[in-house]
Structure formats: structure tokens, C-alpha cells
Amino acid sequence: MVRLAARLSPLAVGLSLMGSMPLAAAQSSQVVTEWALFYQILYIGIAVGIVVFGLLFYAIIRYREKPAEPGAE
């Protein structure tokens, strides 16, 4: 497992650096606007995902089936 993580870590660093830089070096105003829109939608999606997963985990913990107590019938 450690070997796999060691092999994948340079790939993860490279992809994270590529994702933060737009590939269009000569940025027109349209490219800048599109990247701004992309990042706005990305951040909103991340926030919604965090809320949804938080509510999901809350519901799983809150409404899980409790083990039956002996003699409680």
C-alpha cells in the first residue's frame, strides 16, 4: 500500500498543479470570464456536496437501527 502511494504521489502533485493553471497562456477577457465562472460553479458544488454528505451522515447516525434490548418486547 505504501509503494502504491509513493508511486501515485508525484502524479497527484502534477495533476493538482495543472488544475490550478489555465492552459491558455494568452488569456483573453472571455477566457478569464469562463475560468471565473468555472471556479464559482466548482466552489458552489463543493459546498453543496459537503452539506449533502453531512446531512447524509447525520441521518445515518441518527436513524440507524438500535439493537433490541433483552426483555423489551
LINQUIDA-V621673 format. One record per helix or strand of 3 or more residues. SS is the DSSP state (helix for helix, strand for strand). FROM is the first residue (numbers start at 1). TO is the last residue. Records with the same first field share a line. If there is no record, write none. Layout:
SS->FROM-TO + FROM-TO
This chain:
helix->2-20 + 29-62
